[in-house]
Amino acid sequence: MPSMGYRNSMFRGRLSWLASLALVVITLGLPLAASSAHATADPCASSRTKLACLNSLPTAAHVSEYIRQGHAIVKLPTTHPTLAYLSNTVTGMNSFYMPTGRCNQVAHQADASPPSIADCTFGNARAGSVNTIVLTGDSRAVMWTTAYAKLATVLGWRLVVLAKPGCVAQTGELTYLNVPNRPGPWVACNHFRSAVMSDLAILKPAMVVVASNPAASLADGRRTSQNATLAHDNSLEYLQQLKSASPTSSFVFLSGFPLLVNTVPGIANPVACLAAHKKDIRFCDVRSNNSANDDPTNVAVTQSAVDADFAVINQRPWLCNTTCPGVINKMIPYARDGLHINNTYSGWLMGVMWRSLAGLPNSPIKLPTN
């Protein structure tokens, strides 16, 4: 089952506790008129205004065009990050983790106590509640932390990350590390969830963004990947608890992260596929089953967010159209496990995320005018 692969990949990744996150250079696409894109210096670092920063970042239309171009690539180009970097057991798995520090260290430890708010604060630490974003969930929240931290810095906001890999944003006691057929309950996950509620009540942030894998392996033997009703109900209950903890916040759910599938078992992992098919990477252009027709678990969890009155942002168009190419704008989007995007790619998407957040009804995040 795909959920088994996800859990096993995450378990193997957590064996690399001693590895700290290697800093990744964020690449930004050139205008579409250019024949190719190259890694460049971060234009936001030298931008005099927020508007100049935003205008230097790719739009959804840029991303869509680069995805279209990605389908036609035959030979593996020089990419950022490199295939060797992403294929490495340590750097490849850490390529989606948050910036180095106490928060990153705790995220690598399955049984660690929940980190403090101070440990996981990025951007403007002195900002008040009206200028605070909380990013929470499992490893899908971790994978957005570096981009969100940069966005918070540009905005002058405070970002607080409440994320624990494997501890999905649903109720129900999980198996250890959320791996099917392992013992449970995972006590550290239960403690983490309680801490999230307490921290939200303290922070009262302007916005809460939830990012989580939809598949949960429960200690009682049930799996949400096999029961869409259970996935919906457990997700809905947890999301409602989040809203109760901070009723004045604006809530956003990141949905639709593609679960890649191919006719060859295991080869849907883009990093592994590219390593095996460097001379014709079109083989690695695979489909995603995260659609209304193919993935009932994802659909059920997304519906729970709608039912909880969350705004929903669909991540799938940032990686796929009809299918999902293995290289986009001379970047391999994924981490070593193929189940997360790496920090280079998430950084490239910062403008798309910014515009998506600002475009939500009554959003506290605004597009700059100067």
N, C-alpha and C positions, 0 to 999 in steps of 0.2 A: 504493500500500500504506500502511496506517496507520503502519508503522515509518518509511517515507520521510518522512511528515509530521512525525513526532516529531523525526527528525534535522534536518530542515530548519528546524523551529521553534527547536530548540536552537541551531543555527548562527546564525540571525538574532539570537537573544537574546544570544549572546556577542559580537556586534558592538558592544554597548553597554558596552564596558569602562570608560568614563569615568564611568559612572553608579554612584553609591553607593546602598546600600539605603535607601529612605525608611522611616522608622519607622512601623509600622502599629499603631493602637490595637486591642488585643484586645477583642473583644466577647463577652459572656457572656449566655446566654439567661436570660430570666425564667422562673419556674415555669410549668408548662403551663396553669395556670388563667388566666393572663393572655391577653388577646386578641391581643397583639402583643409583640414583643421589641425592646428598644432597646439601643444601645451604652451600657455602664455603666463606671464606674470598676472597676479590677481588684480584686475582693474579696480575692484572696490577699495583696495588698499590705497590707491592713489586718487580715487574720485573725491572731488571737493564737496559734492552734495550727494544726498541719498538718491535723488533722481538720476544723477549721472551713473551711480552704482547700478541701480535697477536697469537702466537702459543699456548697460554693458552686458547684461545677463541674457541668456537665451530665453525666448518666449516658447509657449506651447507649439506655435507654428514652426519655429526653428527645430524643436525636438522632433516633431512629426516628420519634417522633411529629412532630417538625418536618419531617422528610422527607415524611411522609404529608401534612402540611398544605401542603407546597410544591407538590404536584401540583395543588392547587386554585387557586393564584394565577393571576389573569388578567393584570392590569396590573402592569408593573414597579414595585415600591415603591421608596422611598428605601432604599438598601442601604449596607452597610459591608463592604468598601470600596465606593466609588461606582463606577458603570459607567465614568465618565470616567477615574477613576484607573487602573482595570484595562485600559482600552482604550488608554491612552497607551503608546507604544513603550518608553519608559524605565521609568516607574514600574510599568507592568503586568507587564513581564518581571522586574523586581527585586522584585516583591511576594512572591516565595517564597524569596528569598535570605536568608542568615543575617545576624545583627547586624553592623554596620559594624566594620571592623578588618582586621588583616592576613589573617586566615583568609578573610574575605569577598573581599578583594582578589585573593587567589590563586585562589579559586574562579571568578573571572571571567576568568582568564587560561589559555587552553588549553595553552600551552607552559611554564607556570611550573614551577619545581621544587616538589616536595612541601612543604607548610608544616610547620613544626616543631610538636611537641606543644604547646609553650608558646603558639604563635600561635593554636591552635585549642582552647584550654581555656576552658571556661565553668563557672559555678557556683563551687564551693569548690575553688580551685586547690591547697589544702593537703591535701585528702582523699587517703587511701591507696588501694591497689588494691581493697580490699574495699568501698570506697565510690566506685568509678569506673565509669562507663558509657562505652563507645565506640559512637558512631553512625557507620557507614561505608557506603559505596556511591557512587552517582552523584548526579545532581540530585534524585533522590527522597529521598536522605539530607539533602541541603541543605534541602529544603522542610520537613523536620521539625526543623531545628536550633533555630529560635527557640523553639518549644514545648518542646523537650527542655532547652534552656538554662534556661528558666523552671522546669521541673520539677526540674532538678538544684539550682537555687537554693532551692526550697522544701524539698527533701529534705536539703539540706546536703551533696550529693554533688558530685563532679567529673564533668563531661562533656567528653570529648575527641572532636572531630569529624574523621574521616578521610574526606573526601568530595571527589570530583572530577566535576563535571558531564560527562556523556557517557561516562565511563569505567566501564562496567557491571561488576557484580560477577560476572564470569565469566573463565575463562582464554581464551586465543586472542588473537592480536594484532589490534587493531581498525584500521579505516580512520581517517583523521584526523577527529577530533570525532565518531567513530562515525556518520558520514553515509554512506549507501550510495553506491557508485561514486566515492568520493573516494580518493586515494592512501593508502597505509599502508606500514609500520606506524606507529601513533601512539606515538612513542617516549616522550613525557611520560606517557602512560597506563601504559606498562610500568614506568616509574620509580615512578609513584605506587603501583602494586600492590605492588612490592617494599618500598616504604617502609611500607605498611600492615602487612605481615607483621613487619617489624623493630620497628615501634612497638608492635604488640600484644605481642610478646615482652618489650618493656621495661615496658609498662604492667601486664600481667597483670590486666586489669579484671575486676570481678565479673560484668559483663554486656556482651555485644557485640550490637548491633542492626544488622541489615543491611537496607537499603532500596535497591532498584535496579529500573530498567526491565528487562524480560525480553528485549528485542530487541537483538541485537548484530550489527553489520556487520563481518565479518572481512576482513582485508587480502588474504586469498587468494580473495576473491570470494563466500564462503559467507555466508548470513544465517540467524541462528537463528529468525527469524520465518517462515522457509520450511522449517525442519528441526527438529522438536520433539525428536528424539533428540539432535541436536547441542546444542540449548539445555539439555537436561537434563544431558548429560555435562559440558559446559563449566562450567555452574553448580555441579554437584556437586563437580567438581575444585577449584574456587576456594573453595567453602565448607569443604571438607575441609582446604585449606591454612590457612584462618583458624583452624580448630579446632586444627590442629597447632601454630600459632604461639602459642596461649594455651590449652593443654588444660584448665586449671582454670576457665575462664570459662563462664558460662551464655550460650547463643547463641539469638538470636531472629531470625526472618525476617519482614519486613512484606510481605505478599502481596496480590494481588487489586486493586491500584489500577485503577479503571475506565478502560478505553479506550472513549471514547464514540463511538457511531456513529449515523448518521441516514440517511434516504433521500436527502437533498439533500447532494451532495458538499461537504465543508468546513464545513457549517453545524453540525456536531456540536460545534464549539468553542463552549462556552456563552457566553463573553464576546462573541464576534462575533455569535452568534445573538441574544442579548438586545439588542444594539445595533440589530439589524434588526427586532426584533419586540417593541418596548416595550409595545404596546397589548394583545398577547396572547402572553405568554411561555410558554404551554402548548406552543407549537411547539418550544420549547427543552428540553422534558422528553423526553429521549432514552434509549435503552437502552445498556447496557454489554455488550460482548462478552466481558468477563472472567468466563466461567463455564465449568463443566466441559464443556459441549457446544460452545461457540463459539470458545474461545481456546486452542488446543493449546500455544502457546508459554508462556503464563502457567501453564497446568496443568503443563507439563513442568518449568518452573523451580520451581514450588511443590513438586512431587514431589521434586525434587532436595534441597530443604531438609528435607523429611521424611526422605529417605534419608540425609542427613548428620546426622540426629538433632538438628535445630534445632526449637525451638518455633516455631509459625507463628501470626501474627496477621493476620486478613483485614481489610483496610481498606475493602472495598467497602460493607459495611453502614453505614459512616459517611457515605456519599454517595448511595447508591441503595437502593431495594428492588426492585420490579419494574422500574422505570425510574429515571432520575436527574434530578431537577428542577434547573433553573438557579438557583433562589433557595431557600435554606434558612435559616429563622429570620432573615429580612431580611439575609442575607449571600449574596453571590455567592461560592461556595466556591473558585473556580479563579483561577489566574493568567492572564495575557493569552494564553498559548499553549493553554490548556484542558487541559494535560497535567500540571499540578501544582496542589495547593491552595495558596492564599496564606496569609500568616502570621496574618491575622485568623482565618481558619477553623481552621487547625491549632492556634492558641491556644485557641479555643473547644473543641476536642477534647481538650485536655490531660487532663481528668479521665477521659475514656474511655480514653485511652492509658495513663494511670496505673493504672487498674483492670485493664486488659488485661495489662499487664506484671506486676502484682502477683498476678494470677490464674493465672500459669503455674506448672507444677510446679517446686518447689525454687527459686523466684524469689528473688533477693537483694533485690528491690524489695518493700516491704511496704505494706499499707494502714495508715494511722495509726490509733491508738487514742486519741490525745489531741492 
